[in-house]
Each structure stands twice: as structure tokens, then as C-alpha cells.
Amino acid sequence: MLIYQVFNRYIGVKREQTRWLAYRIDLSERKSSPLRDVIIPDELTEAELPGWLGDLFHESASEKYPDVRRIE
């Protein structure tokens, strides 16, 4: 699973067959739960994921957390 810090939250993205699935990540307990309301187009490449996540969650951007970055 790819794990991103998306502004002030952690989101995991996993490819399952031909679909991207998103998960809420709790790094302290190493747990995840599905984010069923987050749709990621199947045709996106791994390199395009940070941009897409940034577009989806841009309202959460702040001076302290201005960007999306992969952490794992």
C-alpha cells in the first residue's frame, strides 16, 4: 500500500486488480479502514496519485501542511 500525507491526514492507496482503493490510515496503530466515498480513476498512474489526492482534499491545506507527499 502507498501511504501519503495528504495535508493533515494519512491516506493509503492500493491497486486491486484494475482499481485504485483508498484507505484512512492510523499510523500509530498501523490500521486502515476503507474510504468508500473517495473515487480514484482507474486509469491514473502511481505518479498522478499525489495530484489527484491534492485536488480532492485541497480544502484541508494549511500553512503547516501545504502539500501531498508520499511517506511509504
N, C-alpha and C positions, 0 to 999 in steps of 0.2 A: 504494500500500500504506500502511495505517495502521501506525505503529510506536509501541509502548507500552513504557515501562519498567515491567515487572511485578516489583516488589520489586527484586531484584538481577539481573534478566535482561532482555534485549530480545526482544520478540516482535512479529512483524509479522502483520497480519491483512488478508486481501484477499478481496473479494467476487468470486467467479467464477460467473457466471450467477446461480443462486439459492442458492449455497452459500458459507459462510464457510470460508476455509482459513487455517491458522495456520503460521507460519514462525519458525524460530530465526534471529535477526539478529546478524550480526557488523558492528557499525558501523564499526570501524576499517578493514575491507576492503570494506565495502558489499556483503556477500554474505549470502545467505539459503539455508536448507535447510528442507524441509517438516517439520513436526511432525505426523506422521501419527496419533499417539496422542492428540492434542488435538482434541476434538469440540466444535464451537460450533454450537448450534441455528440452523438456517437462518432462523427467524422473529425472531431477535434484531435489534434496530435498532443502528445505529452507536453511539448514546448508551448502550446497555446493555452494550456490549463491556467497558468497564473493570470493571464489577461482576462480570461473568461470569469474566473473567480473574483477578480478585482471589479469587473463590471457588475457582477451580481450583488456584491456586498459593499459597493463604494460608499454607502451611507455610513458605514462603520469606520471610515478613515478618520484619522485624527493626526495632530502634530506628533504625538508619541508613536503612533502606529500608522505611518503613511503609505505602506505598500504591502504587497503579497510576496512572500518568499518561501521557497521550499526548505524545510528543515530536516526532512528524512526522505 
